[in-house]
Amino acid sequence: MNTNKKTFEMQDRKAILSTLWIFLTANYIYCDVLSHMQPAVIKELITGTIGSIQVTQGFLLTAAIMMEIPFAMIVLSRVFKYRACRWANIAAGAIMAAIQVGTMGMGTPPTLHYLFYSAIEIACTLFIVWYAWKWRNLEG
């Protein structure tokens, strides 16, 4: 296999991973947009709670840190070298899948749209993990 083809396949894999993180991020955001259209959620947010969860600065910082993972992976998937890129995608994908499973129904029972998006988000993160796991360094 020539060097140009190896380089193209490496860049193609990185672009696909980055695109998957963009897709995942859009799903996270739009699920939240739809959730905030529910009158009961709006009422809860005004009181500073979501179900049994108090919305505090610490809660919001934790949510921000969790969401920074997929945001960062959009860029890191393109700029990291093979080994770091592969392991970062495996780790970040596994973390985000675990977070999504672990937070389902946290605060309030999950709605139909939330379950729909959760299924897509979990499938996407697991695909990212699998896709990165199967990635072999063509130069090594």
C-alpha positions, 0 to 999 in steps of 0.5 A, spaced: 500 500 500 502 506 498 503 512 502 498 516 499 493 511 500 495 510 507 495 518 509 488 518 505 485 512 509 488 515 516 484 522 514 478 519 512 477 515 518 479 521 522 473 525 518 468 520 520 470 520 527 469 527 527 463 527 523 460 522 528 461 527 534 458 532 530 452 528 529 452 526 536 452 533 539 446 535 535 442 530 537 444 532 545 442 539 543 436 538 540 433 533 545 434 538 550 431 543 546 425 539 545 425 537 553 425 544 554 418 545 550 414 541 555 410 546 560 412 541 566 419 542 565 419 550 564 415 550 570 420 546 574 426 550 571 423 556 574 423 553 581 430 551 580 429 544 580 428 538 575 425 532 578 428 531 584 435 534 582 436 542 584 439 546 579 445 549 582 452 552 579 455 545 581 450 541 577 451 546 571 458 546 571 458 538 571 453 538 565 458 543 562 464 538 563 460 532 561 458 536 554 465 538 553 467 531 551 463 530 545 465 538 543 472 537 544 472 530 540 470 534 534 476 537 534 481 532 537 478 526 532 482 530 527 488 533 530 490 527 534 495 522 531 493 515 530 494 512 537 492 518 541 486 519 536 484 511 537 484 511 544 481 518 545 475 516 541 474 509 545 475 512 552 470 518 550 465 514 547 465 509 552 464 515 557 458 518 554 455 511 553 455 510 560 453 517 562 447 516 557 445 510 560 446 512 567 442 518 567 436 516 563 430 518 568 434 522 572 430 527 575 424 525 571 421 519 568 424 519 561 419 521 555 418 518 548 422 523 545 428 522 550 428 515 549 428 516 542 434 520 542 437 516 548 437 510 543 440 514 537 446 517 542 447 510 545 448 507 538 452 512 536 457 512 542 457 505 541 459 505 534 464 510 535 467 505 540 467 500 535 469 504 529 475 506 533 477 499 536 477 496 529 482 502 527 489 499 525 495 503 524 496 502 517 503 505 518 505 500 524 
